[in-house]
Amino acid sequence: MNDNRMKDALENIARRSVPENTNLMPRIAAQLERKSPMTILRARPLVAVLIALLILLALSGVAYAIGRSLGYIPGIGIIDQSTPIRVLAEPVSQTRAGITITVGDVVLTSGKTVVIYTVENIPQEKLSRDVAAPGCGSNPADRTQLKLSDGTIQDHLGYDSGGRGSGYRSTYTFAPLDAQVKDAVLIIPCIEGSLPGTLPEQWEVPLRFIPAPPEMAIVPVIEITPSQEPAMGESPLMIEKIVETDRGFILIGSFNSNGLPQGASAMDFSTYPVFTDANGQEVLYDFATSQLESPVERPPAGSFPWAFEIINKQHVYPLTMTVRAVAVQYSESSASFEFDAGANPQEGQAWDLNQDIELAGFPVRALKAIRTADGYSFDFESAAMFHGVSLAIGNSLPVGSGLGDPGHFISVVRFEGEVPSGKLIVQVSNPVVAISGDWQIQWGVENLPIEETPTAMAADQTCLTRDSWQAALDNYQPAPAELAKKLLVYGPLSADYLNYDNYGSFMTSLDGKDKLFITQGIYPSLSPDGRYVAFAWGEGLNLFDSASGGQIHIPNTTTDDNVPVWSPDGTKIAFISGSDLNLYTINPDGSNRTRVINENGDEQLVDWTSDGTGLIYGVRGEGGISLRKVEIASGAVTDFFVIPNHRAYEDFAISPDGNRIAYHARENLSDAIYISNLDGSDRRLFAQMGNWIVAAPFWSPDGNWLIIVMRSTDLPDRPTELMLVNVNDCRIHPIPLTVESIYGWIQ
């Protein structure tokens, strides 16, 4: 199955199969490697266009005040206003070999220097598509830097990069620059993802700094002062700062080691917090770590900072933040064991160890050792959940470790030069363990400049939850007979769902019977009359004729053309071009290949408009996918709304009448399915199952039902399950199928 498009499809499957909140390791890994946390931080993007409104806060047991020195700038975060702020004098662009880099914003404060730039017109054929040959960004020498006039070089402290395809946008954070520094040069070694030597390298963009203009919009930050020092037994959670944004509030605080076991030092959340309102309903929130005040400053020992943005303001207050587990380090705990590697160990050689040690009072077994190219890898197991440990053998280099699954973790040692052999003493130290708890803090607001009435999302029922799903299983009812026709799906062709060579596109009934194999190809699309299936595979786009069973290549399509979608009248097929990642249409016979839109971004095709005059598509950017419509005849573009943290092509679905969209998002660090109008109004939380994955919604032809793909993350290697849910009355019918996505429905 040697096809680049399959990699994309399997990456989408993998992103659904591995929840993003399984293991939180940025600061943990940094501590284990004895580096500054920000040397490996890659912040999550956050869009926050601010409303400069003063809010009054009511917190039990605390005082509050508007911080005179702290302010908030969108995209930059919290800054200190007590010292002068400087900005880029004017945007600076450079073009080489048709590629343009533009530094559009630089903000310099006493706490940090933030540089934001875009890269446009990247030739797709010059980008790496093979994990075995990674592109730019995979080596330490690829680090973007600042060069000062005296020749001093500054490495960045953290960065975020959004977008892909023909362009991307990057935000880099550097240490603060002295007030006397009037200019600098941004050094960009190479284009992110490019193959070595294929595109211009060693870009040097001159930057000039001036005082920030007086009209620069800076929103006040509300600082929270506890009424007294926390006593033993009180919650280690603290809220320290609050910022109002256009979509909610950013809460910034810390978690300390108060009440943790002796010798335990808090490092990070082990599982992400849950926010609930006064009625116990979960509240959506997003990452806001990049908004922290001074990333160059390390937090006090035994505590770590956190920042989350509460989505929406119309909640039943107070809100409660609950933390179920944190990762703690026992810096005084260590152990050792002996390992005999023999006289001439070879790369890949493995040894069974089965040696027991104790770390921080927890039994740990060293199971196996494996010789790597420059050291050794060790596999451990424990009933406790270890995020990792530090390992050392003699003068080995400090390297981090990672969680394999709740019962196993792996740690490695590396060496410069010769790797030692023979009998070795392995020193194990600095264990990081997940400690369970039930830590909470409440926060409330008053006198908010918002309407009292709740939003439609809060008023509507969430149809699919763990409880409603379990109730449907306990009282199983088959799907209504009038719906039990045919589905076009992509998934495993047999029970061997872990073998991706066994995947393909096929037709099936809702009860899983009468399967008709169509192709091993991906992104199948059913023609309006139900006869043809367009799909991507091999040399481009192809057609399967269900009447004859024949299959033909659509002329004038190329290897990387993807995601074909039939027009409502069946006369055209829209698709994404692999050459420039833009949207095209083509006749089924291969004639009249036409580019519909040419944007500098990664367009994701959603569907045709119901009247066939336009295409609905998404453009990945900072904060998520911007949903848009383009009129094919005129090229006019209409913006709808931004879908936050959207991941895959299959996770959009336009209703048959063209008025609503069902989509996947991760606003509160859990997968969820929403339904809204195309402009984002009347949004409804339709499906959310905690840490279980819900994805790939698909409408029934009558617009009354959604099929949703679900995967439980409680057990490893569990297959997907399907559920049929009525959008009007929340009836749920389990469907006995294991598939990854639905692409067509004949009713």
ZITA-V515927 format. One record per pair of residues at least 12 apart in sequence whose ideal C-beta (glycine too) atoms are under 6 Angstrom apart, sorted by the first residue. I is the first residue (numbers start at 1). J is the second residue. Records with the same first field share a line. If there is no record, write none. Layout:
I: J / J
This chain:
1: 501
4: 129
5: 522 / 536 / 562
9: 522
10: 500
12: 648
13: 740
15: 647
16: 693 / 695
19: 691 / 713
21: 272 / 669
23: 403
24: 268 / 269
26: 41
27: 267 / 268
28: 267 / 268 / 327 / 387 / 432
29: 400
31: 267
32: 388 / 390 / 400
33: 398 / 400
34: 398
38: 157 / 158 / 295
41: 158
43: 158 / 160 / 289 / 290
44: 287
45: 160 / 162 / 622 / 623
46: 288 / 290
47: 622 / 623
48: 74 / 245
49: 74 / 246
50: 74 / 219 / 245
51: 246
52: 219
53: 449
55: 244
56: 446 / 447
57: 222 / 445
58: 444 / 446
61: 227
62: 224 / 226 / 227
63: 225
64: 222 / 224
65: 223
66: 220 / 222
67: 221 / 223
69: 81 / 82
70: 221
71: 218
72: 219 / 221 / 243
73: 218
76: 107 / 114
77: 290 / 291
78: 221 / 291 / 293
79: 109
80: 109 / 110 / 111
83: 110
85: 109 / 212
86: 108 / 209 / 211
87: 107 / 212
88: 106
89: 208 / 210
91: 104
92: 205
94: 205
96: 200
97: 200
98: 121
99: 121
100: 120
101: 119 / 203
102: 118
103: 117 / 205
104: 116
106: 207
108: 177 / 209
110: 176
111: 176 / 294
112: 173 / 176 / 295
113: 174 / 176 / 177
114: 173
115: 172
116: 171
117: 170
118: 169
119: 167 / 168
120: 167 / 600
122: 166
124: 579
126: 194 / 195 / 198 / 199
127: 193 / 194
128: 193 / 195
135: 193 / 194 / 195
136: 190 / 191 / 192 / 194
137: 192
142: 189
143: 155
144: 156 / 172 / 188
145: 187
146: 174 / 184
147: 185 / 187
148: 184
154: 174
156: 172 / 174
157: 173 / 295
158: 173 / 295
159: 172
162: 622
163: 601 / 620
164: 602
165: 581 / 602
166: 581 / 600
167: 600
173: 295
175: 296
182: 209
183: 208
184: 207
185: 204 / 206
186: 205 / 207
187: 204
188: 203
221: 241 / 243
222: 242
223: 241
224: 239 / 240
230: 258
235: 439 / 441
236: 255 / 256 / 258 / 259
237: 255 / 439 / 441
238: 253 / 254
239: 251 / 253 / 443
240: 252 / 253
247: 311
248: 309 / 310 / 311 / 312 / 313
249: 310
250: 288 / 291 / 309
251: 308
252: 307
253: 306
254: 303 / 305
255: 304
256: 303
257: 302
260: 328
263: 330 / 332
264: 328
265: 302 / 328 / 329
266: 302 / 303 / 304 / 326 / 328
267: 304 / 327 / 329
268: 304 / 327
269: 326
270: 325 / 326 / 327 / 434
271: 324 / 325
272: 669
273: 321 / 323
274: 322
275: 319 / 321
276: 320
277: 315 / 316 / 319
278: 316
279: 316
283: 315 / 319
284: 311 / 667 / 668
285: 308 / 310 / 311 / 668
286: 309 / 667
288: 307 / 308 / 309
289: 307
291: 307
292: 305 / 307
311: 667
313: 448 / 450
314: 454 / 455
317: 444 / 445
318: 442 / 443 / 444
319: 443
320: 440 / 442
321: 441
322: 440
323: 439
325: 434 / 436
326: 435
327: 387 / 432 / 434
328: 435
329: 430 / 432
330: 360 / 431
331: 430
333: 359 / 360 / 431
334: 429
335: 357 / 359 / 428
336: 425 / 427
337: 355 / 357 / 366 / 426
338: 425
339: 369 / 424 / 426
340: 423
341: 421 / 424
345: 371 / 421
347: 371 / 373
349: 371
350: 368 / 370
351: 369
352: 368
353: 366 / 369
359: 431
360: 431
362: 382 / 384
364: 380 / 382
365: 381
366: 380
367: 379 / 381
374: 414 / 415
375: 413 / 414 / 415 / 419
376: 413
377: 412
378: 411
379: 410
380: 409
381: 407 / 408
384: 433
385: 406 / 434
386: 409 / 433
387: 403 / 432
388: 401 / 402 / 409 / 432
389: 401 / 411 / 428 / 431
390: 429 / 430
391: 411 / 413
392: 427
393: 413 / 424 / 426
396: 413 / 415
397: 414
399: 412 / 414
456: 682
457: 683 / 684 / 685
460: 684
462: 685
463: 686 / 725 / 730
464: 687 / 725
466: 689 / 690
468: 732
472: 732 / 734
477: 733
479: 510 / 724 / 733
484: 510
485: 746 / 747
486: 507 / 746
487: 508 / 742 / 745
488: 507 / 524 / 526 / 743 / 744
489: 739 / 742
490: 505 / 740 / 741
491: 739 / 740
497: 719 / 738
504: 520
505: 518 / 519 / 524 / 535
506: 518
510: 735
512: 736 / 737
518: 533 / 544
519: 535 / 544
521: 535 / 536 / 537
522: 536
523: 536 / 563
524: 743
525: 564 / 565 / 566
526: 744
527: 566 / 570
528: 570
530: 746
531: 546 / 547
532: 545
534: 564 / 573
536: 562
539: 553 / 559
540: 557 / 558 / 561
541: 554 / 557 / 561 / 564
554: 590
555: 590
556: 590 / 593
560: 578
561: 575 / 577 / 578
562: 576
563: 575 / 576 / 605 / 649
565: 605
567: 608 / 612
568: 608 / 612
569: 612
572: 585
573: 586
574: 615
576: 605
581: 602
582: 595 / 597 / 598 / 603
583: 596 / 597 / 603 / 605 / 615 / 617
596: 630 / 632
597: 630
601: 619
602: 620
603: 617 / 619
604: 618 / 649
605: 617
606: 652
607: 654
609: 658
610: 658
614: 629 / 630 / 631 / 632
615: 630
616: 629
623: 642
624: 642 / 643 / 644 / 645 / 646
625: 643 / 646
626: 642
627: 640 / 641 / 643
640: 678 / 679
641: 680
643: 663 / 665
644: 665 / 667
645: 665 / 666
646: 665
650: 696 / 741
651: 664 / 695 / 696
653: 697 / 698 / 699
655: 699 / 703
656: 699 / 701 / 703
657: 703
660: 675
661: 678
662: 675 / 697 / 706
664: 695
671: 693 / 694
672: 688
673: 686 / 687 / 694 / 697 / 708
687: 708
691: 713
692: 712 / 713
693: 711
694: 708 / 710
695: 709
696: 709 / 741
698: 742
701: 745 / 747
705: 724 / 726
706: 725 / 727
707: 722 / 724 / 742
708: 723
719: 738
720: 738
722: 735 / 737
